[in-house]
């Protein structure tokens, strides 16, 4: 009664990677594999899904860093007296 599936039982890990750089490197490798046109359709789909996860992770990290930079810049601008020139 139980049907065996040809797809692996594993679920992809969340897009969290060791770092932004590691996620970007993995994304680059996935793009190269996809562009090689050597992947079967099912693997192509899985690779695309993983790439989308990594892309979302990278975008999230970039957004977080941009927010931190804005906060730091706002703090620096406020710390300098306005109109001070040497």
HUGIGI-V833690 format. One record per run of one state. SS is the DSSP state (h for helix, s for strand, l for the rest). FROM is the first residue (numbers start at 1). TO is the last residue. Records with the same first field share a line. If there is no record, write none. Layout:
# HUGIGI-V833690
SS=FROM-TO, FROM-TO
This chain:
# HUGIGI-V833690
l=1-19, 36-40, 80-86
h=20-35, 41-79
